[in-house]
Amino acid sequence: MSDVWPTELRVSKDRHHLRVTFDNGASFDLPAEMLRVLSPSAEVQGHGPGQKVTVPGKRNVGIMSITPTGNYAVRIGFDDMHDTGIFTWSYLRELGEKGHELFAAYEAELKEKGLSRDPSGRPH
């Protein structure tokens, strides 16, 4: 069970941000790109230690759908057809609180692997 509960989930008109407001008053604007590349899905996180995948080319990804999953999470569908990540309330809060750090680590991984956030996935 989560100790925080969202009071509102709102996708921006351009579909590139998810605004999450929690019952403790915290509110976060989460970029779709960050949600996509840090998805808790097995496709991104792998099935075990050391299997995490660095997903390039998602700078322009948008949110297509948000589907409730029980009373503890949502499944976010993206316009690149990825829709297997189950985002728990606590994970959404973690992304709100630590997203900048996590995304900076993602960008460092891209650079290390010679990949890019741009749709081609390759640096210019």
N, CA, C and O of each residue as an XYZ file, in Angstrom:
496
protein
N       0.827     -1.195      0.000
C       0.000      0.000      0.000
C       0.866      1.251      0.000
O       1.912      1.300      0.647
N       0.434      2.219     -0.704
C       1.128      3.491     -0.790
C       0.716      4.377      0.380
O      -0.431      4.338      0.825
N       1.663      5.177      0.875
C       1.327      6.108      1.937
C       0.929      7.470      1.382
O       0.578      8.374      2.141
N       0.981      7.619      0.068
C       0.515      8.845     -0.583
C      -0.527      8.468     -1.626
O      -0.463      7.410     -2.253
N      -1.470      9.354     -1.786
C      -2.531      9.104     -2.753
C      -2.680     10.317     -3.648
O      -2.683     11.451     -3.169
N      -2.803     10.086     -4.939
C      -2.995     11.220     -5.840
C      -4.424     11.749     -5.725
O      -5.378     10.982     -5.590
N      -4.547     13.051     -5.779
C      -5.873     13.663     -5.809
C      -6.223     14.087     -7.223
O      -7.387     14.310     -7.554
N      -5.157     14.198     -8.080
C      -5.404     14.557     -9.477
C      -4.252     14.090    -10.353
O      -3.083     14.209     -9.987
N      -4.606     13.556    -11.515
C      -3.653     13.238    -12.578
C      -4.184     13.946    -13.811
O      -5.318     13.713    -14.232
N      -3.352     14.818    -14.394
C      -3.820     15.594    -15.545
C      -2.743     15.613    -16.622
O      -1.606     16.017    -16.376
N      -3.116     15.171    -17.812
C      -2.206     15.203    -18.957
C      -2.335     16.583    -19.606
O      -3.443     17.077    -19.813
N      -1.193     17.198    -19.924
C      -1.201     18.517    -20.569
C      -1.837     18.425    -21.953
O      -1.905     17.347    -22.545
N      -2.294     19.551    -22.456
C      -2.940     19.576    -23.768
C      -2.026     19.063    -24.868
O      -2.487     18.419    -25.811
N      -0.717     19.347    -24.752
C       0.214     18.875    -25.787
C       0.642     17.417    -25.567
O       1.390     16.859    -26.369
N       0.167     16.812    -24.485
C       0.403     15.411    -24.138
C       1.864     15.104    -23.785
O       2.277     13.944    -23.808
N       2.637     16.129    -23.463
C       4.046     15.933    -23.150
C       4.368     16.047    -21.662
O       5.535     15.976    -21.276
N       3.333     16.224    -20.812
C       3.546     16.303    -19.373
C       2.364     15.680    -18.636
O       1.224     15.731    -19.098
N       2.662     15.096    -17.491
C       1.634     14.584    -16.591
C       1.766     15.337    -15.278
O       2.816     15.297    -14.635
N       0.710     16.019    -14.882
C       0.692     16.732    -13.605
C       0.062     15.805    -12.584
O      -1.062     15.336    -12.763
N       0.810     15.542    -11.493
C       0.318     14.671    -10.431
C       0.269     15.485     -9.146
O       1.271     16.066     -8.730
N      -0.901     15.523     -8.521
C      -1.069     16.198     -7.241
C      -1.447     15.146     -6.208
O      -2.329     14.318     -6.435
N      -0.764     15.196     -5.071
C      -0.984     14.215     -4.006
C      -1.739     14.824     -2.840
O      -1.818     16.044     -2.695
N      -2.295     13.944     -2.008
C      -3.107     14.389     -0.879
C      -2.308     15.131      0.191
O      -2.897     15.769      1.064
N      -0.993     15.058      0.138
C      -0.177     15.788      1.103
C       0.158     17.197      0.591
O       0.915     17.930      1.229
N      -0.415     17.572     -0.572
C      -0.193     18.897     -1.136
C       0.921     18.953     -2.166
O       1.033     19.942     -2.890
N       1.748     17.920     -2.250
C       2.831     17.896     -3.238
C       2.244     17.782     -4.639
O       1.266     17.069     -4.862
N       2.860     18.500     -5.578
C       2.416     18.474     -6.957
C       3.642     18.467     -7.856
O       4.592     19.216     -7.629
N       3.616     17.621     -8.874
C       4.763     17.466     -9.757
C       4.318     17.489    -11.210
O       3.262     16.962    -11.560
N       5.142     18.110    -12.051
C       4.932     18.143    -13.492
C       5.962     17.190    -14.099
O       7.142     17.526    -14.191
N       5.518     16.014    -14.508
C       6.425     14.969    -14.981
C       6.438     14.921    -16.504
O       5.402     14.668    -17.119
N       7.593     15.159    -17.123
C       7.677     15.099    -18.586
C       7.409     13.680    -19.105
O       7.849     12.697    -18.508
N       6.686     13.591    -20.215
C       6.390     12.293    -20.823
C       7.681     11.536    -21.145
O       7.759     10.323    -20.950
N       8.681     12.252    -21.634
C       9.948     11.596    -21.973
C      10.547     10.913    -20.753
O      11.008      9.775    -20.841
N      10.544     11.599    -19.618
C      11.102     11.005    -18.403
C      10.294      9.777    -17.991
O      10.863      8.742    -17.645
N       8.971      9.894    -18.030
C       8.127      8.749    -17.678
C       8.414      7.558    -18.582
O       8.483      6.419    -18.121
N       8.581      7.831    -19.868
C       8.818      6.751    -20.838
C      10.166      6.068    -20.622
O      10.241      4.840    -20.585
N      11.231      6.857    -20.478
C      12.569      6.251    -20.387
C      12.857      5.665    -19.010
O      13.767      4.849    -18.864
N      12.090      6.073    -17.997
C      12.246      5.518    -16.654
C      11.071      4.620    -16.291
O      10.808      4.372    -15.114
N      10.367      4.137    -17.309
C       9.214      3.266    -17.101
C       9.593      2.074    -16.224
O      10.670      1.499    -16.384
N       8.708      1.704    -15.297
C       8.980      0.537    -14.458
C       8.744     -0.795    -15.164
O       8.777     -1.843    -14.518
N       8.511     -0.777    -16.458
C       8.237     -2.005    -17.204
C       9.473     -2.900    -17.306
O      10.606     -2.425    -17.217
N       9.242     -4.183    -17.492
C      10.346     -5.125    -17.697
C      11.099     -4.795    -18.983
O      12.301     -5.044    -19.079
N      10.395     -4.232    -19.976
C      11.038     -3.858    -21.237
C      12.166     -2.853    -21.002
O      13.179     -2.886    -21.700
N      11.997     -1.964    -20.027
C      13.004     -0.951    -19.715
C      13.904     -1.406    -18.565
O      15.125     -1.273    -18.648
N      13.323     -1.932    -17.513
C      14.082     -2.286    -16.312
C      14.763     -3.648    -16.399
O      15.659     -3.948    -15.610
N      14.340     -4.469    -17.354
C      14.883     -5.817    -17.461
C      14.184     -6.754    -16.497
O      13.282     -6.354    -15.760
N      14.612     -8.006    -16.514
C      13.990     -9.022    -15.657
C      14.867     -9.380    -14.478
O      14.541    -10.292    -13.717
N      15.974     -8.679    -14.314
C      16.871     -8.970    -13.201
C      17.982     -7.958    -13.142
O      18.054     -7.059    -13.980
N      18.855     -8.095    -12.153
C      19.964     -7.159    -11.996
C      20.827     -7.069    -13.253
O      21.124     -8.078    -13.892
N      21.218     -5.855    -13.592
C      22.106     -5.646    -14.729
C      21.442     -5.722    -16.087
O      22.136     -5.686    -17.103
N      20.117     -5.825    -16.144
C      19.428     -5.958    -17.423
C      18.709     -4.686    -17.862
O      17.993     -4.699    -18.863
N      18.889     -3.585    -17.127
C      18.217     -2.338    -17.467
C      18.628     -1.879    -18.863
O      19.794     -1.975    -19.245
N      17.649     -1.377    -19.616
C      17.862     -0.936    -20.986
C      17.854      0.594    -21.034
O      16.985      1.230    -20.437
N      18.809      1.178    -21.735
C      18.826      2.620    -21.965
C      18.056      2.876    -23.256
O      18.486      2.466    -24.334
N      16.921      3.553    -23.143
C      16.018      3.763    -24.278
C      16.307      5.129    -24.907
O      16.029      6.157    -24.288
N      16.863      5.160    -26.128
C      17.152      6.442    -26.786
C      15.965      6.949    -27.602
O      14.987      6.234    -27.818
N      16.075      8.199    -28.048
C      15.171      8.734    -29.065
C      13.763      9.045    -28.637
O      12.854      8.997    -29.465
N      13.541      9.366    -27.368
C      12.167      9.585    -26.889
C      11.867     11.042    -26.543
O      10.902     11.319    -25.832
N      12.678     11.971    -27.036
C      12.501     13.395    -26.705
C      11.078     13.877    -26.987
O      10.545     14.671    -26.212
N      10.458     13.429    -28.054
C       9.147     13.940    -28.473
C       7.978     13.019    -28.136
O       6.870     13.233    -28.627
N       8.201     12.009    -27.315
C       7.139     11.056    -27.004
C       6.000     11.759    -26.270
O       6.214     12.690    -25.494
N       4.790     11.287    -26.539
C       3.610     11.840    -25.894
C       2.834     10.770    -25.150
O       3.021      9.573    -25.372
N       1.969     11.219    -24.273
C       1.111     10.318    -23.490
C      -0.200     10.139    -24.243
O      -0.873     11.116    -24.572
N      -0.556      8.896    -24.513
C      -1.819      8.610    -25.209
C      -2.938      8.249    -24.240
O      -4.097      8.597    -24.466
N      -2.588      7.543    -23.150
C      -3.636      7.085    -22.242
C      -3.089      6.897    -20.835
O      -1.895      6.689    -20.620
N      -4.012      6.979    -19.893
C      -3.716      6.653    -18.498
C      -4.854      5.757    -18.034
O      -6.018      6.155    -18.056
N      -4.511      4.547    -17.616
C      -5.516      3.575    -17.222
C      -5.299      3.171    -15.771
O      -4.211      2.712    -15.421
N      -6.306      3.329    -14.920
C      -6.151      2.914    -13.522
C      -5.827      1.428    -13.429
O      -6.347      0.620    -14.199
N      -4.972      1.079    -12.487
C      -4.619     -0.313    -12.221
C      -4.859     -0.543    -10.741
O      -4.069     -0.110     -9.902
N      -5.946     -1.222    -10.420
C      -6.313     -1.378     -9.019
C      -6.493     -0.006     -8.401
O      -6.924      0.933     -9.070
N      -6.162      0.107     -7.118
C      -6.245      1.419     -6.469
C      -4.861      1.904     -6.054
O      -4.726      2.735     -5.156
N      -3.833      1.375     -6.720
C      -2.464      1.681     -6.314
C      -1.591      2.234     -7.427
O      -0.451      2.618     -7.167
N      -2.089      2.290     -8.668
C      -1.214      2.651     -9.789
C      -2.012      3.009    -11.030
O      -3.236      2.889    -11.071
N      -1.261      3.463    -12.059
C      -1.819      3.666    -13.387
C      -0.866      3.065    -14.414
O       0.345      2.987    -14.205
N      -1.449      2.649    -15.516
C      -0.671      2.194    -16.669
C      -0.695      3.353    -17.660
O      -1.756      3.838    -18.051
N       0.512      3.788    -18.056
C       0.589      4.907    -18.988
C       0.901      4.371    -20.381
O       1.863      3.626    -20.568
N       0.080      4.756    -21.354
C       0.307      4.395    -22.750
C       0.922      5.575    -23.483
O       0.416      6.694    -23.397
N       2.004      5.332    -24.199
C       2.711      6.377    -24.927
C       2.471      6.235    -26.422
O       2.077      5.171    -26.899
N       2.712      7.328    -27.164
C       2.432      7.294    -28.594
C       3.452      6.499    -29.406
O       3.320      6.394    -30.625
N       4.473      5.935    -28.742
C       5.371      5.003    -29.431
C       4.905      3.563    -29.193
O       5.627      2.610    -29.488
N       3.698      3.419    -28.660
C       3.005      2.159    -28.396
C       3.522      1.417    -27.167
O       3.093      0.290    -26.921
N       4.421      2.002    -26.394
C       4.843      1.388    -25.128
C       3.725      1.629    -24.121
O       3.306      2.766    -23.902
N       3.244      0.541    -23.508
C       2.163      0.696    -22.532
C       2.196     -0.370    -21.442
O       1.160     -0.704    -20.866
N       3.381     -0.903    -21.160
C       3.454     -1.988    -20.187
C       3.951     -1.553    -18.812
O       4.074     -2.384    -17.913
N       4.237     -0.266    -18.634
C       4.714      0.199    -17.338
C       3.569      0.479    -16.383
O       2.632      1.204    -16.718
N       3.648     -0.097    -15.194
C       2.677      0.157    -14.134
C       3.324      1.138    -13.163
O       4.255      0.781    -12.441
N       2.832      2.369    -13.147
C       3.392      3.429    -12.321
C       2.614      3.515    -11.009
O       1.487      4.010    -10.982
N       3.220      3.031     -9.920
C       2.567      3.111     -8.616
C       2.577      4.550     -8.130
O       3.354      5.377     -8.607
N       1.708      4.834     -7.180
C       1.673      6.188     -6.622
C       3.027      6.548     -6.031
O       3.505      7.668     -6.210
N       3.649      5.605     -5.326
C       4.946      5.913     -4.708
C       6.031      6.127     -5.768
O       6.929      6.945     -5.564
N       5.967      5.408     -6.897
C       6.961      5.625     -7.955
C       6.751      6.987     -8.618
O       7.724      7.672     -8.935
N       5.503      7.388     -8.829
C       5.239      8.706     -9.386
C       5.760      9.798     -8.445
O       6.316     10.800     -8.897
N       5.577      9.599     -7.139
C       6.109     10.568     -6.172
C       7.635     10.582     -6.229
O       8.248     11.649     -6.191
N       8.253      9.397     -6.319
C       9.710      9.324     -6.420
C      10.200     10.065     -7.664
O      11.191     10.792     -7.599
N       9.519      9.888     -8.785
C       9.904     10.598    -10.007
C       9.746     12.107     -9.826
O      10.541     12.881    -10.357
N       8.742     12.521     -9.093
C       8.564     13.937     -8.819
C       9.674     14.496     -7.944
O      10.165     15.600     -8.173
N      10.058     13.727     -6.950
C      11.069     14.192     -5.998
C      12.497     14.034     -6.513
O      13.347     14.884     -6.246
N      12.768     12.961     -7.243
C      14.138     12.648     -7.664
C      14.305     12.586     -9.171
O      15.353     12.173     -9.666
N      13.279     12.993     -9.899
C      13.292     12.872    -11.350
C      14.460     13.566    -12.015
O      15.027     13.044    -12.975
N      14.828     14.743    -11.516
C      15.944     15.471    -12.127
C      17.231     14.659    -12.031
O      17.994     14.584    -12.995
N      17.474     14.050    -10.873
C      18.669     13.224    -10.685
C      18.622     11.979    -11.572
O      19.601     11.637    -12.235
N      17.476     11.313    -11.572
C      17.331     10.093    -12.366
C      17.473     10.385    -13.851
O      18.084      9.608    -14.584
N      16.906     11.513    -14.301
C      16.986     11.850    -15.715
C      18.410     12.252    -16.086
O      18.867     11.947    -17.187
N      19.114     12.929    -15.187
C      20.516     13.284    -15.439
C      21.357     12.014    -15.586
O      22.248     11.958    -16.433
N      21.081     11.005    -14.777
C      21.805      9.730    -14.886
C      21.482      9.067    -16.225
O      22.364      8.485    -16.856
N      20.226      9.151    -16.660
C      19.815      8.621    -17.958
C      20.577      9.318    -19.088
O      21.076      8.663    -20.003
N      20.664     10.653    -19.021
C      21.392     11.399    -20.050
C      22.867     11.014    -20.074
O      23.473     10.936    -21.143
N      23.443     10.775    -18.902
C      24.850     10.337    -18.834
C      25.010      8.963    -19.482
O      25.995      8.719    -20.178
N      24.036      8.055    -19.257
C      24.069      6.725    -19.888
C      24.001      6.853    -21.409
O      24.727      6.169    -22.131
N      23.123      7.736    -21.887
C      23.018      7.947    -23.337
C      24.365      8.384    -23.902
O      24.839      7.835    -24.897
N      24.968      9.364    -23.266
C      26.242      9.894    -23.750
C      27.308      8.816    -23.747
O      28.070      8.681    -24.705
N      27.359      8.051    -22.672
C      28.343      6.974    -22.536
C      28.186      5.929    -23.642
O      29.170      5.346    -24.099
N      26.941      5.698    -24.066
C      26.652      4.680    -25.074
C      26.579      5.253    -26.490
O      26.285      4.530    -27.442
N      26.850      6.562    -26.627
C      26.804      7.183    -27.949
C      25.398      7.295    -28.507
O      25.198      7.229    -29.720
N      24.416      7.468    -27.618
C      23.020      7.560    -28.021
C      22.504      8.969    -27.757
O      23.185      9.780    -27.129
N      21.287      9.259    -28.243
C      20.721     10.587    -28.145
C      19.257     10.530    -27.725
O      18.592      9.507    -27.884
N      18.765     11.645    -27.186
C      17.350     11.785    -26.873
C      16.533     12.025    -28.127
O      15.318     11.828    -28.112
N      17.167     12.445    -29.211
C      16.450     12.749    -30.453
C      15.875     11.481    -31.085
O      16.402     10.386    -30.886
N      14.793     11.636    -31.846
C      14.112     10.470    -32.427
C      14.996      9.491    -33.197
O      14.681      8.303    -33.250
N      16.074      9.949    -33.784
C      16.949      9.008    -34.491
C      17.690      8.107    -33.507
O      18.138      7.018    -33.866
N      17.817      8.574    -32.248
C      18.545      7.807    -31.241
C      20.046      7.968    -31.316
O      20.779      7.470    -30.461
N      20.500      8.665    -32.342
C      21.947      8.861    -32.556
C      22.289     10.331    -32.399
O      21.490     11.193    -32.764
N      23.477     10.634    -31.856
C      23.886     12.042    -31.744
C      24.046     12.662    -33.124
O      24.279     11.964    -34.111
N      23.919     13.975    -33.178
C      24.063     14.710    -34.454
C      25.488     14.685    -34.923
O      25.803     15.247    -35.972
